[in-house]
Amino acid sequence: MSDSTPASPVVLDVWCDLQCPDCHRALTDVHALRARYGDRLDVRLRHFPLEKHKHAHAAAQAAEEAAAQGQDWAYVDALLARTADLGRTGEPLLTEVAGELGLDAEEMDTALIDGRHMLIVDADQAEGKAIGVTGTPTYVIGGERLDGGKSQEGLRERIEEIVGRLLAERG
C-alpha cells in the first residue's frame, strides 16, 4: 500500500519590517514564489521592526490582529504598499487600512491599545536577533539566511534553488 500523504511544505521565513520600503519591493518575489510553489512552500511572515521606523512595531502588532481576523497577507500587502504614508500619518493608518479591507477597525484599534499581540512581535524579533537578522527583508530557508536588505538581486533565484533541493530531498 502506498502512502499518498503529501510531504510537509518547505518553510520560508520572511523577516520583515512593515514600514520598510525594501520589504515592499520584496513582495514581488514573495508573490512569485507563492504562485510557483503553492502549498509546497509555506511562506511565514516574521516580524523584525527596525528602530529607525517609528511605527513598525505597532504595524507588526496590527498585522497579527489582521491575521487573527483572517486577512494576514492581504493586510501586509496593503500596508507595505503605503510605507511612506505610515511614516507620515502614523498609527491611524493601521486602522484605516483595516477598515479598507473590511476588517473590524474598532477591534484593530483595541488590539493596538491593549497590546495583545506584542509578545508575538517581541518573540519574533528576539528570535531574529538570535539567528543573526540585522536588517529587512531577510529570508531563512533550509537553515540558510539570505539578506535582502542589501540587495534583492538574485535572491529569488537562490531561494528557488534551495526550495527545489529541499523538495527533491523529500521525494
Secondary structure, DSSP 8 states (H G I E B T S, - for coil): ---------EEEEEEE-TT-HHHHHHHHHHHHHHHHHGGGEEEEEEE---TT-TTHHHHHHHHHHHHHTT-HHHHHHHHHTTHHHHHHH-THHHHHHHHHTT--HHHHHHHHHHTTTHHHHHHHHHHHHHTT--SSSEEEETTEEEETTT--TTHHHHHHHHHHHHHHHH-
